[in-house]
């Protein structure tokens, strides 16, 4: 989801999200975790 899609999603669902947060029922979807390979430095 890009920023523009997020903006539209929040506009459509803001009341429902606020209600769920206030009632402590809101459950965030897990974020996608990506491993970033790093070059190893020789010590």
C-alpha positions in Angstrom: 0.0 0.0 0.0 1.4 3.4 -0.9 0.8 6.7 0.8 -2.1 7.7 -1.5 -3.8 4.4 -1.0 -3.3 4.7 2.8 -4.8 8.2 2.7 -7.9 7.0 0.9 -8.2 4.0 3.3 -8.0 6.2 6.4 -10.6 8.5 5.0 -13.0 5.6 4.4 -12.4 3.8 7.7 -11.4 6.5 10.2 -14.6 6.3 12.3 -14.3 2.5 12.6 -10.6 2.6 13.5 -11.2 5.3 16.1 -14.0 3.3 17.7 -11.9 0.1 17.8 -9.0 2.0 19.4 -11.2 3.5 22.0 -12.7 0.1 22.8 -9.2 -1.4 22.8 -10.3 -3.8 20.0 -8.0 -2.5 17.3 -5.5 -5.1 16.1 -2.9 -3.8 13.7 -1.9 -6.1 10.8 1.6 -7.4 11.0 4.2 -5.6 8.9 6.1 -7.4 6.2 9.6 -8.1 7.4 12.4 -8.1 4.9 16.0 -9.2 5.5 18.5 -6.8 3.9 21.8 -8.6 3.1 24.8 -6.6 4.3 28.4 -6.9 3.1 30.7 -8.3 5.8 33.8 -6.3 6.5 37.0 -8.2 7.0 38.4 -7.4 10.4 
